[in-house]
Amino acid sequence: SDVLIENYKHGTMERWGLGYEGVLREENPGLIYASITGFGSTGPYAQLPGYDTVMEAMGGLMSITGEPEGEPVM
């Protein structure tokens, strides 16, 4: 493959032995490696998953859903 796109939490591919700096670059030095994460690879939230419900909650969307006096509803 010439292009690899992964969408796991930061560090998952490395734990599996499939990080770019390891086996993959050695196997294919021209590999285009794209990593898509919810919060990037550095910073305080880098290890958090980027699920839809997490983004809705952090963005405040859940505060306007559901019944007026009830719990938020997705």
Residue pairs with C-beta under 8 A, 6 or more apart in sequence:
1 28
1 31
2 28
2 30
2 31
2 32
3 31
3 32
3 34
4 24
4 31
4 32
4 33
4 34
5 34
5 35
5 36
6 12
6 13
6 33
6 34
6 35
6 36
7 35
7 36
7 37
8 37
9 37
9 47
9 48
9 49
9 50
10 35
10 37
10 39
10 40
10 41
10 46
10 47
11 47
13 19
13 20
13 35
14 21
14 22
17 23
18 24
20 31
20 33
24 31
24 33
25 31
25 33
35 41
37 46
37 50
38 45
38 48
38 49
38 50
38 51
38 54
38 55
39 45
39 46
39 48
39 50
40 46
48 54
53 62
53 74
56 62
56 74
57 72
62 72
62 73
62 74
63 72
65 72
65 73
65 74
66 72
66 73
67 73
